[in-house]
């Protein structure tokens, strides 16, 4: 297992960003940046042993600094949407930036956790290497109460597993909902549409939304609808169906209620992604209660042609996300698993993306 450090360019204020590349005995490589604690690349073999980068992203820190909470981003203090950009804890109302349709809050506002530098530590043993990114999110940052000690640890194993452990503790009652926003394309990050990728999701329910993608508080059975992935199917099969949730979101952008069957300190297999042409196969394991399944509907390479890695201009549905997390707007909906954590109560959740071939 090896670790290589290299310069990843400079931010607008002249600070040098560092890229950390981990490589296992199989040649799988994953790169991370200390700016934003972002996953920059994931390079895995296909069925013939050819290694390609299957994560959308940028060639330098400039892309991560200038663009939104996208490719490979570490998202916090609250991932996803909060209705009305406000919530109440202990009788006190807290207001957040209205950066989503000028009404709601998305990914905690224009400055999410992907816009900060992190302290870095690397740990290596015989079968894995871990890289830990940590910082203190001060009381009032983004509008949230409490000083939050937050750590995200990425571990690459010789089994081609990429584990992400989120750990955070606040000194006040606060909202916490951390995730990673990697966009996967198992055919290669420059390969275009993911609509031919096959998806399986171990969930029979979603949390339906209003026209602005805020959950209504209901839970909807996906049986006999285009939202049902309990039998594997290609993403593109039903994505353009005349079905209200899909039309509202412009494709899949929905929180799935995960059918977890786990004991304490364990994770469950909740989803998989398969690209038939390359043979690459990815499984998703987690102990989080929900997962936002998102098909890159808002990537706009035609009207906003930002250049990704190798000069590629990503377009709509060129990547797919499996964002394990608490339900959107859970801090405002009593019937959802609560994303409000008491002072000194740890947020401690893990997700594993496991790569292989078929």
C-alpha positions in Angstrom: 0.0 0.0 0.0 1.5 3.3 -1.0 0.7 7.0 -0.4 2.0 9.8 -2.7 1.7 13.5 -2.0 1.7 16.1 -4.8 0.7 19.7 -5.3 -2.9 20.2 -6.6 -2.6 23.9 -7.4 -3.2 27.1 -5.5 -6.5 28.7 -4.2 -7.4 32.3 -5.0 -5.7 33.4 -1.8 -2.5 31.7 -2.7 -2.7 28.6 -0.5 -1.3 25.4 -1.9 -3.7 22.5 -2.0 -2.2 19.0 -1.6 -3.3 15.8 -3.4 -3.0 12.5 -1.6 -3.0 9.4 -3.8 -3.5 5.9 -2.2 -2.7 2.8 -4.1 -3.4 -0.8 -3.1 -1.7 -4.1 -4.2 -4.2 -4.5 -7.1 -3.4 -1.1 -8.7 -6.6 0.6 -7.5 -5.8 4.2 -6.8 -7.9 6.8 -5.0 -6.9 10.5 -4.7 -8.1 13.1 -2.2 -7.5 16.8 -1.7 -7.0 18.6 1.6 -9.2 21.4 0.2 -12.7 20.2 0.8 -11.7 16.7 1.9 -12.8 15.8 -1.6 -12.5 12.5 -3.5 -10.8 13.6 -6.6 -10.4 10.3 -8.5 -11.2 6.6 -8.2 -9.2 4.4 -10.6 -10.3 0.8 -10.8 -9.8 -2.0 -13.3 -12.3 -3.3 -15.8 -12.9 -7.0 -16.5 -9.7 -7.0 -18.7 -7.6 -5.3 -16.1 -7.6 -1.9 -17.7 -7.6 0.8 -15.1 -9.7 4.0 -15.6 -10.9 6.8 -13.4 -14.6 6.4 -12.7 -15.3 9.5 -10.7 -16.2 12.9 -12.2 -14.0 15.8 -11.0 -11.4 18.4 -11.8 -7.7 18.5 -12.6 -6.8 21.1 -10.0 -8.1 22.8 -6.8 -9.4 25.6 -9.0 -12.3 23.6 -10.2 -13.3 22.6 -6.6 -12.9 26.2 -5.4 -14.9 27.8 -8.2 -17.8 25.4 -8.6 -20.6 24.2 -6.3 -21.1 21.3 -3.9 -20.5 18.7 -6.6 -18.0 16.2 -7.7 -16.5 14.2 -4.8 -17.5 16.8 -2.3 -17.6 16.2 1.5 -21.0 17.9 2.4 -22.0 19.3 5.8 -23.0 20.4 8.3 -26.3 19.3 6.7 -26.4 17.5 3.3 -29.4 17.9 1.1 -32.3 20.2 1.6 -33.9 22.0 4.6 -37.3 23.4 3.9 -37.7 27.2 4.4 -34.0 27.4 5.2 -34.8 27.2 8.9 -35.2 24.8 11.8 -35.9 25.0 15.6 -34.0 23.5 18.5 -35.0 24.0 22.1 -37.4 26.7 21.1 -34.8 28.7 19.2 -35.3 29.2 15.5 -32.1 29.2 13.3 -32.1 30.6 9.8 -29.8 29.5 7.0 -28.9 30.7 3.5 -31.7 30.4 1.0 -29.6 29.1 -1.8 -32.1 26.7 -3.3 -34.9 28.4 -5.4 -34.4 31.4 -3.1 -36.6 29.6 -0.5 -34.8 26.5 0.8 -31.4 25.6 2.0 -29.3 23.1 0.0 -26.1 21.4 1.3 -25.9 24.1 4.1 -25.6 27.0 1.8 -23.1 28.4 -0.8 -20.2 27.5 1.5 -20.5 23.8 2.4 -17.8 21.7 4.0 -16.2 21.3 0.6 -14.9 24.9 0.7 -12.5 24.6 3.7 -9.0 23.2 4.2 -8.6 20.2 6.6 -5.9 18.9 8.8 -4.6 15.6 7.5 -3.3 12.4 9.0 -2.4 9.1 7.2 -2.5 5.7 8.8 -1.1 2.6 7.1 -1.2 -1.2 7.9 -0.6 -4.3 5.9 -4.0 -4.5 4.3 -5.3 -0.9 4.2 -4.4 2.8 4.3 -6.6 5.5 5.9 -6.5 9.2 5.4 -8.2 11.4 8.0 -9.4 14.9 7.4 -10.5 17.0 10.4 -11.4 20.6 11.4 -13.5 22.5 13.9 -16.7 24.0 12.5 -17.3 26.9 14.9 -20.5 27.8 16.6 -22.7 29.8 14.1 -20.9 28.7 10.9 -23.4 28.4 8.1 -26.0 29.4 10.7 -25.8 26.2 12.8 -25.4 26.1 16.6 -22.5 24.5 18.3 -18.8 24.1 17.9 -18.6 20.9 15.9 -15.5 18.7 15.8 -15.8 16.9 12.5 -13.7 14.2 10.9 -14.1 12.2 7.7 -11.8 9.2 7.3 -11.3 7.5 3.9 -9.9 3.9 3.9 -8.6 2.0 0.9 -8.3 -1.7 1.3 -6.6 -4.5 -0.7 -10.1 -5.8 -1.3 -10.8 -2.8 -3.5 -13.1 -1.3 -0.9 -13.3 2.5 -0.3 -14.7 3.1 3.2 -15.9 6.5 4.4 -16.4 7.1 8.1 -18.1 10.3 9.3 -17.6 11.3 13.0 -18.7 14.6 14.6 -19.5 15.9 18.1 -21.0 19.2 19.0 -20.9 21.1 22.3 -24.5 22.2 21.7 -27.6 20.5 20.4 -27.4 20.9 16.6 -28.3 19.5 13.2 -25.8 17.0 11.6 -26.1 15.2 8.3 -22.9 14.4 6.5 -22.4 12.7 3.2 -20.1 12.5 0.1 -21.3 13.7 -3.3 -19.2 11.6 -5.6 -20.5 11.1 -9.2 -19.8 7.7 -10.5 -19.5 6.5 -14.1 -18.2 3.0 -14.2 -17.4 3.2 -17.9 -14.9 6.0 -17.2 -15.4 9.6 -16.1 -15.2 10.8 -19.8 -17.7 8.2 -21.1 -20.9 10.2 -21.3 -24.3 9.0 -20.2 -24.9 6.6 -17.3 -28.3 5.6 -18.5 -27.1 2.2 -19.5 -25.8 1.4 -16.1 -27.8 -1.1 -14.1 -28.9 -0.2 -10.6 -30.3 -2.2 -7.7 -31.5 -0.5 -4.5 -32.7 -2.4 -1.4 -35.6 -0.1 -0.7 -39.4 -0.3 -1.1 -40.1 3.3 -0.2 -39.1 6.9 -1.0 -39.9 10.2 0.7 -41.9 12.1 -1.9 -41.4 15.8 -2.3 -43.2 19.0 -3.3 -42.4 20.9 -6.5 -39.2 22.3 -4.9 -37.9 18.8 -3.8 -38.7 19.3 -0.1 -40.1 16.0 1.4 -43.8 16.3 2.3 -43.3 14.1 5.4 -45.0 11.1 3.7 -43.5 7.8 2.8 -44.4 6.3 -0.6 -44.4 2.7 -1.6 -42.5 2.3 -4.9 -44.2 -1.0 -5.9 -45.3 -0.9 -9.5 -43.8 2.5 -10.1 -40.7 3.7 -12.0 -39.0 4.3 -8.7 -38.7 0.6 -7.9 -35.1 -0.7 -8.2 -35.5 -3.9 -6.1 -35.1 -5.8 -9.3 -32.0 -4.5 -11.1 -32.7 -2.4 -14.1 -31.0 0.2 -16.3 -31.2 3.8 -15.1 -32.5 4.9 -18.5 -35.4 2.4 -18.7 -37.9 4.5 -16.8 -36.1 7.8 -16.2 -38.3 9.7 -18.6 -41.6 8.1 -17.6 -44.7 10.2 -17.2 -44.6 10.0 -13.4 -44.9 13.0 -11.1 -41.8 12.5 -8.9 -39.6 12.0 -12.0 -41.0 14.9 -13.8 -40.6 17.2 -10.8 -36.9 16.3 -10.4 -36.0 15.9 -14.0 -35.0 12.3 -13.4 -34.0 10.5 -10.2 -33.2 12.8 -7.3 -34.9 11.0 -4.4 -34.3 9.8 -0.9 -34.8 6.1 -0.5 -35.8 4.7 2.8 -33.2 2.0 3.3 -34.3 -1.5 4.3 -31.5 -2.0 6.9 -31.2 -5.3 8.7 -28.1 -4.7 10.8 -26.8 -5.1 14.3 -24.8 -2.4 16.0 -21.4 -1.6 14.4 -22.4 -3.3 11.2 -23.4 -2.2 7.7 -25.9 -3.5 5.2 -25.7 -3.9 1.4 -28.1 -1.2 0.2 -27.4 -0.7 -3.5 -25.3 -1.7 -6.5 -24.2 -0.2 -9.8 -23.1 -2.3 -12.9 -21.6 -1.3 -16.2 -22.1 -4.2 -18.6 -19.5 -3.0 -21.2 -16.6 -2.6 -18.8 -17.7 -5.3 -16.3 -17.1 -2.9 -13.4 -19.4 -3.5 -10.5 -19.9 -1.3 -7.4 -21.7 -2.2 -4.2 -22.8 0.3 -1.5 -22.9 -0.6 2.2 -24.0 1.7 4.9 -25.6 2.1 8.3 -27.3 5.4 7.4 -31.1 5.4 7.3 -31.5 6.9 3.9 -29.8 7.3 0.5 -30.3 10.1 -2.1 -30.1 8.5 -5.5 -29.3 11.2 -8.0 -28.7 10.9 -11.7 -26.9 14.1 -12.5 -30.0 15.9 -13.8 -28.7 19.4 -13.2 -25.3 18.9 -14.8 -25.5 21.5 -17.6 -22.6 21.1 -20.0 -24.4 23.0 -22.8 -25.2 26.2 -21.0 -22.5 26.1 -18.3 -19.6 24.2 -19.9 -17.2 23.9 -16.9 -14.3 21.6 -17.8 -13.7 18.5 -15.8 -10.7 16.2 -15.8 -8.8 16.1 -19.1 -10.9 18.9 -20.5 -14.1 16.9 -20.5 -17.3 18.9 -20.5 -19.8 16.8 -18.4 -23.4 16.8 -19.5 -26.7 15.9 -18.0 -26.7 12.3 -16.6 -23.0 11.7 -17.1 -22.7 10.6 -13.5 -24.8 9.0 -10.8 -24.6 9.6 -7.0 -25.4 7.3 -4.0 -25.5 9.8 -1.2 -26.0 7.9 2.1 -27.4 10.2 4.7 -30.4 11.1 6.9 -33.6 12.1 5.1 -33.8 15.6 3.6 -35.5 18.1 6.0 -35.4 15.5 8.8 -34.7 18.3 11.3 -38.2 19.7 10.5 -40.3 16.4 10.2 -41.0 14.6 13.5 -41.8 11.3 11.8 -38.4 11.0 10.2 -35.3 9.7 11.9 -34.0 12.9 13.5 -30.9 14.6 12.3 -30.8 16.7 15.5 -28.0 15.5 17.7 -27.7 16.4 21.4 -24.6 18.0 22.8 -21.8 15.4 23.1 -23.9 12.9 21.2 -21.6 11.5 18.4 -22.6 11.4 14.8 -20.8 8.2 13.8 -21.8 6.6 10.5 -20.0 4.7 7.7 -20.4 4.0 4.0 -18.4 1.6 1.9 -18.1 1.6 -1.9 -16.9 -1.9 -2.9 -15.5 -2.4 -6.4 -15.2 -5.6 -8.4 -15.9 -6.9 -11.9 -18.4 -9.2 -13.5 
